[in-house]
């Protein structure tokens, strides 16, 4: 255990593995909780913007690919 604590730079040496593990388990649920609203709700404006960007990139790719196909 001491070797693990000493070899891990992200865990301070004065903090034991047990304390770190308890804190991690206690806060683990927050990492998997929902952030924001309902996933069923969509932002139509953002989706439209992304679709237009994808279309623009496809046109640019096809335009640049044309000289190489000759």
ZAROMI-27476 format. One line per field, with one value per residue (C-alpha): x, y, z; residue number from 1. Coordinates in steps of 0.1 Angstrom, whole numbers, plus 5000, padded with zeros to 4 digits. Layout:
% ZAROMI-27476
u c(X,...) .
v c(Y,...) .
w c(Z,...) .
num c(NUM,...) .
This chain:
% ZAROMI-27476
u c(5000,5028,5044,5012,5008,5045,5044,5012,5018,4982,4975,4993,5016,4999,4965,4960,4945,4915,4906,4910,4889,4861,4860,4860,4831,4812,4815,4813,4776,4780,4802,4774,4744,4725,4740,4714,4679,4661,4681,4649,4648,4668,4680,4667,4688,4720,4711,4703,4736,4755,4737,4746,4782,4783,4769,4795,4823,4810,4809,4844,4857,4842,4855,4890,4888,4879,4915,4930,4905,4918) .
v c(5000,5024,5018,5026,5059,5068,5059,5078,5115,5125,5113,5133,5111,5122,5110,5073,5050,5043,5079,5084,5053,5065,5099,5084,5060,5088,5111,5085,5089,5125,5115,5093,5116,5135,5168,5191,5184,5155,5136,5132,5170,5182,5216,5220,5251,5233,5203,5224,5242,5209,5196,5227,5224,5187,5197,5224,5201,5174,5199,5212,5176,5167,5199,5193,5156,5163,5173,5142,5119,5129) .
w c(5000,5009,4976,4957,4976,4970,4933,4925,4919,4919,4955,4982,5003,5035,5022,5026,5000,5023,5026,4989,4982,5005,4989,4954,4962,4979,4949,4921,4917,4907,4878,4863,4871,4845,4836,4823,4811,4797,4771,4751,4746,4717,4707,4671,4664,4674,4653,4623,4627,4629,4598,4578,4589,4579,4545,4540,4549,4525,4497,4505,4506,4473,4457,4469,4459,4423,4411,4426,4408,4373) .
num c(1,2,3,4,5,6,7,8,9,10,11,12,13,14,15,16,17,18,19,20,21,22,23,24,25,26,27,28,29,30,31,32,33,34,35,36,37,38,39,40,41,42,43,44,45,46,47,48,49,50,51,52,53,54,55,56,57,58,59,60,61,62,63,64,65,66,67,68,69,70) .
